[in-house]
Amino acid sequence: MPVLGFGTLIPDPAATISATRDALEAGFRHFDCAERYRNERQVGEALQAGLAAGGIARGDIFVTTKLWNTNHRPERVEPAFEASLERFGLNYLDLYLIHTPFAFQPGDEQDPRDQNGNVLYDRGVTLHETWAAMEKLVDGGKCRAIGLSDINLDGLRPIYESARIKPAVVQVEAHPYLPETELLEFCTKNDIVFLAFAPLGHGIRPGPLEDPIISTIAARVGKTPVQVLLAWAVQRGTVLLTTPRTAARARENLDITALPEDAMDEINRIQTRQRFNEVVKTGSPGFIPQGR
Ligand SMILES: NC(=O)c1ccc[n+]([C@@H]2O[C@H](COP(=O)([O-])OP(=O)(O)OC[C@H]3O[C@@H](n4cnc5c(N)ncnc54)[C@H](OP(=O)(O)O)[C@@H]3O)[C@@H](O)[C@H]2O)c1
């Protein structure tokens, strides 16, 4: 799994195609997608164009997508997976994640809510049942690995302990303001890839991108704050996702080098704690336009 992943949470379809194409050209080989982002077809179009142009084979790229909350019922898992495959125009996926541990009312409405705007959860299915259906996808051969996203250690442990096929990857928000050290330690000990999203704190300012310690280190090592944050994520042993929307940013985000140990220590000592995405608490995406 390439350590630097390109995230496709880009609401605009045309921008999705151009950013994915630019990322592929810049050298990204790991693409993080989701049924919920509603742009798998556009990502697939850009990837297919890259593959058709020659020089890159399917085996050179790593494609992940995610099962949305409305498809947790076991009988909905394989159809959801197949629908994603069809939209990408691919015949297998490298990784399939349960997007969040929260099951929503099954159906075509991705954001089911009652008259008061409250999310309609589905109490009729457990995460264990959904996981068992994910395991069957691996058995079927079109899904190379499975994992979880937006889950905490208390949620991960029981799945890890009871699973026939252990989670290969856990994707969560992580950056110096939310290092998730305990979860990282559990993942490292149990051979689970810790996949960090929002390594730049979703680009929200103020945030890690403007942290004075990050800026000072960036000036000292001759890199940008973005590159320092990405290097820190790699060096502490995580895989990461970032969403550069231009070719120049894609090149910048790939051009990272190891930080000196004292810089790692300084970043590890940052005391600010902030979560930027509440999806882990409710299952509702923090950064996807609603009602589309
Ligand atoms: N599992 C989940 O629930 C979940 C949730 C959120 C995200 N994700 C995945 O994680 C991926 C990464 O998340 P993210 O994009 O929020 O993380 P991020 O990389 O922390 O933040 C993206 C922001 O960083 C900015 N940025 C990127 N490269 C930059 C550069 N070189 N210079 C300056 N600014 C730069 C972008 O700016 P602009 O806006 O100006 O382009 C954007 O605002 C998503 O695409 C998605 O695949 C998963």
The ligand as an SDF file (V2000), in Angstrom:
LIG
                    3D

 48 52  0  0  0  0  0  0  0  0999 V2000
  -13.0240    8.2010    6.5110 N   0  0  0  0  0  0  0  0  0  0  0  0
  -13.5550    9.3840    6.5790 C   0  0  0  0  0  0  0  0  0  0  0  0
  -14.6010    9.5850    7.2040 O   0  0  0  0  0  0  0  0  0  0  0  0
  -12.8860   10.5230    5.8990 C   0  0  0  0  0  0  0  0  0  0  0  0
  -13.2210   11.8330    6.2470 C   0  0  0  0  0  0  0  0  0  0  0  0
  -12.5880   12.8640    5.5900 C   0  0  0  0  0  0  0  0  0  0  0  0
  -11.6430   12.6140    4.6210 C   0  0  0  0  0  0  0  0  0  0  0  0
  -11.3520   11.3210    4.2740 N   0  0  0  0  0  0  0  0  0  0  0  0
  -10.3900   11.0090    3.1990 C   0  0  0  0  0  0  0  0  0  0  0  0
   -9.1810   11.6470    3.4920 O   0  0  0  0  0  0  0  0  0  0  0  0
   -8.7830   12.4640    2.3860 C   0  0  0  0  0  0  0  0  0  0  0  0
   -7.9180   13.5480    2.9160 C   0  0  0  0  0  0  0  0  0  0  0  0
   -8.6640   14.3830    3.7960 O   0  0  0  0  0  0  0  0  0  0  0  0
   -8.5410   15.9440    3.6740 P   0  0  0  0  0  0  0  0  0  0  0  0
   -8.4070   16.2580    2.2430 O   0  0  0  0  0  0  0  0  0  0  0  0
   -9.5710   16.6060    4.4450 O   0  0  0  0  0  0  0  0  0  0  0  0
   -7.2240   16.1800    4.4190 O   0  0  0  0  0  0  0  0  0  0  0  0
   -6.1950   17.3040    4.4280 P   0  0  0  0  0  0  0  0  0  0  0  0
   -5.1360   16.9970    3.4400 O   0  0  0  0  0  0  0  0  0  0  0  0
   -5.8590   17.4540    5.8680 O   0  0  0  0  0  0  0  0  0  0  0  0
   -6.9130   18.6590    4.0250 O   0  0  0  0  0  0  0  0  0  0  0  0
   -7.2150   19.0260    2.7140 C   0  0  0  0  0  0  0  0  0  0  0  0
   -7.0480   20.5210    2.6680 C   0  0  0  0  0  0  0  0  0  0  0  0
   -5.6840   20.7720    2.5820 O   0  0  0  0  0  0  0  0  0  0  0  0
   -5.4340   21.6980    1.5730 C   0  0  0  0  0  0  0  0  0  0  0  0
   -4.1870   21.3290    0.9050 N   0  0  0  0  0  0  0  0  0  0  0  0
   -3.8210   20.1510    0.3580 C   0  0  0  0  0  0  0  0  0  0  0  0
   -2.5980   20.2240   -0.1570 N   0  0  0  0  0  0  0  0  0  0  0  0
   -2.1630   21.4880    0.0730 C   0  0  0  0  0  0  0  0  0  0  0  0
   -0.9730   22.1870   -0.2250 C   0  0  0  0  0  0  0  0  0  0  0  0
    0.0450   21.5910   -0.8490 N   0  0  0  0  0  0  0  0  0  0  0  0
   -0.8700   23.4740    0.1770 N   0  0  0  0  0  0  0  0  0  0  0  0
   -1.8730   24.0770    0.8270 C   0  0  0  0  0  0  0  0  0  0  0  0
   -3.0470   23.4780    1.1360 N   0  0  0  0  0  0  0  0  0  0  0  0
   -3.1790   22.1930    0.7510 C   0  0  0  0  0  0  0  0  0  0  0  0
   -6.6180   21.6520    0.6430 C   0  0  0  0  0  0  0  0  0  0  0  0
   -6.8090   22.9460    0.2100 O   0  0  0  0  0  0  0  0  0  0  0  0
   -7.8470   23.4030   -0.9490 P   0  0  0  0  0  0  0  0  0  0  0  0
   -9.1970   23.3230   -0.3220 O   0  0  0  0  0  0  0  0  0  0  0  0
   -7.4210   24.7980   -1.2500 O   0  0  0  0  0  0  0  0  0  0  0  0
   -7.6640   22.4720   -2.0900 O   0  0  0  0  0  0  0  0  0  0  0  0
   -7.7400   21.1810    1.5450 C   0  0  0  0  0  0  0  0  0  0  0  0
   -8.4220   22.2850    2.0960 O   0  0  0  0  0  0  0  0  0  0  0  0
  -10.1000   12.8240    1.7090 C   0  0  0  0  0  0  0  0  0  0  0  0
   -9.9880   13.2130    0.3740 O   0  0  0  0  0  0  0  0  0  0  0  0
  -10.8240   11.5090    1.8370 C   0  0  0  0  0  0  0  0  0  0  0  0
  -10.3790   10.6070    0.8520 O   0  0  0  0  0  0  0  0  0  0  0  0
  -11.9470   10.2810    4.9160 C   0  0  0  0  0  0  0  0  0  0  0  0
  1  2  1  0
  2  3  2  0
  2  4  1  0
  4  5  1  0
  4 48  2  0
  5  6  2  0
  6  7  1  0
  7  8  2  0
  8  9  1  0
  8 48  1  0
  9 10  1  0
  9 46  1  0
 10 11  1  0
 11 12  1  0
 11 44  1  0
 12 13  1  0
 13 14  1  0
 14 15  2  0
 14 16  1  0
 14 17  1  0
 17 18  1  0
 18 19  2  0
 18 20  1  0
 18 21  1  0
 21 22  1  0
 22 23  1  0
 23 24  1  0
 23 42  1  0
 24 25  1  0
 25 26  1  0
 25 36  1  0
 26 27  1  0
 26 35  1  0
 27 28  2  0
 28 29  1  0
 29 30  1  0
 29 35  2  0
 30 31  1  0
 30 32  2  0
 32 33  1  0
 33 34  2  0
 34 35  1  0
 36 37  1  0
 36 42  1  0
 37 38  1  0
 38 39  2  0
 38 40  1  0
 38 41  1  0
 42 43  1  0
 44 45  1  0
 44 46  1  0
 46 47  1  0
M  CHG  2   8   1  16  -1
M  END
$$$$
